[in-house]
């Protein structure tokens, strides 16, 4: 697994340096190892990377083939971010081919998935904030109850003290008479 990741990282580096042919070679080496390991996440990522690099190499049909393979694995395994990027590469590929209908289809899929993921992230953040707010509110309620309990205790002790003083004064007055 480590070697396949290293090959993938070398592919990313070469792609960043605009050495697309070498990047393609490293992505293929990474894919070969991931296929041997049956690493579904790695396989789908390598197919995505190969789709993207073949788009840059203007090999549109290969880009489409690789992205379709990526999508098949990503859908079966719930790799939504990989799926999102595959849709984006297919959009760019079909746009490059002048197939606006398919380009539109994939950009819509891309944005649908991206919006869904963004909404899930926002909902998670909202839930976390609500939890913090409710926890804070609960803590404040506990502190208020503890303060009220302390005040009641003071009142009770004051009342008991007053009763004891009254009883002692009454006893003192009785003995004086």
N, C-alpha and C positions, 0 to 999 in steps of 0.2 A: 504494500500500500504506500509506503514511504517513497519508493522509487517512482511509482506512477504519479504521485503528487509532485515530485521533483521535476519529472518530464513536463508535466502540465505547467508548472511555474516557469520552466525554461521557455515553453511555448508562449506564455503570457509576456515574458521579458522580450523575446524576439519579436513578438507582435507589436509591442510598445515601441521597439526600435525600428519598426517598419520593415523588418526582415521576414516577410510573410511566408516565403517558401520554407525557411528553417523552422518557423513557428509551426507550420503545417506538419513538418516531420516530427517535431517533439509532441504535438497533440496526438499524432498517430501512434507513437511509441507509448504514450500514456494510455490511450484507448486499448492497445493490445494487452497491456498488463492488467488493466481493469476488467477486461473481458475474461482473462484467465482467472482472476480473483472473484468474478461475478459480483463486482462492486457496482450496484445499480446507480447509486448517486454519482460515482465517478464516471461511469459509462455515459450517463445522460449529460454530464458536464462536458466530457470530451466530445461527444457528438455536437453539443452546442458550440463549443470552441471551434471545432472543425467546420461547422456551418458558417460561423462568423468569419473565419479566416478565408474560406473559399468564396465568400461574398466579396471580401477585399481583393482576392485574386481574380475576381470577375468570372468565377466558375459557378454560375448561378444554379445550374442543375444539381451540382454536387452539394452546394449550400442547402438547397431544398431537401435533398435526400437525407443529409445529416440532421437537419432540423426536424424532419418528420420522425426519424428514429429517436431523437431526443424527446420529442413530444410524446411518443408512444410510451416510453419508459417513465417520463415525468408524470404523465397522467395516471398511470397504474400505481405509482408509488407516492403520489402526493407531493412532488417536488415543485411547488407552485412558483418559486422565484426562478428556477431554471426554465419552467414552462413560460413564464412571463418574458424572459429574455429570448427564448426560441421564437415566440410570436413576433417580437421586435425584429429579429434577424430576418424572419420570413417577410415581414412587411417591407423591410429595406430591399430584400432580394426581388420581390415581385414589383416593387416600385422601379428598381433598376431594369427590370425586364419590360417595363411599360404595361404590366398587367394591373391596372388600377383597381379592378374589381377584387382581385385576390389581395392586393395590398390593403385595400380598405377593410376586408374581412379580418386580416391579421392585426391591423392597428386597432380595430375595435376589440378583438380578443385581448390584445395587449392591455388596453386601457381598462377593460372590464376586470381583468385579473389584478391589475395594479390598484384600481380603485377599491376592489374587494379587500386586498391586503392592507391598503392604507386605512380603510374603515375598521378592519379588525385591530390594527395597531392603535387607532384612536380610541376604539371601544375598550381596549385593554388599559390604556392610559386613564380613561375616564373611570373605569372600575377601580384602578389603583388609587386615584385621587379621592373617590368616594369612600374607599376603605380608610384612607388616611384621615379624611374629614370625620367619618363616623367614629374612628378610634379616638381622635382628638376630642370630639364631642363627648364620647363616653368617658374619657379620662377627666374632662372638665366636670362632668356630672358626678363622678366619684369624688373628686376634690371638693365639690360643693357639699355633697352629703357628709363627707368627713368633717368639713368646717361646721356644718349644722349640728353634727353629733357632738363636736367639741363644745359648741355654744350651749347645747342642752346640758351637757355634763357640768359646765360651769354654773348654769342656772340651778341645776339639781344640787350641786355642792353648796351653793350659796343658800338655797332654801333649807337644806339639812343643817347648815351652820346656823342659820337664823332660828330654826326650830330648837336646836341644842342650846343656843343662847337663851331663848325664851324659857325653855324647861329649867335651865340652870338658874335663871333669874327668878322664876317662880319658886323653885326649891329654896333659894336664898331668902326670898321674901317670907316664905312659910316658916323658916327657922328663925327669922328675926322676930316674928310675931309670936 
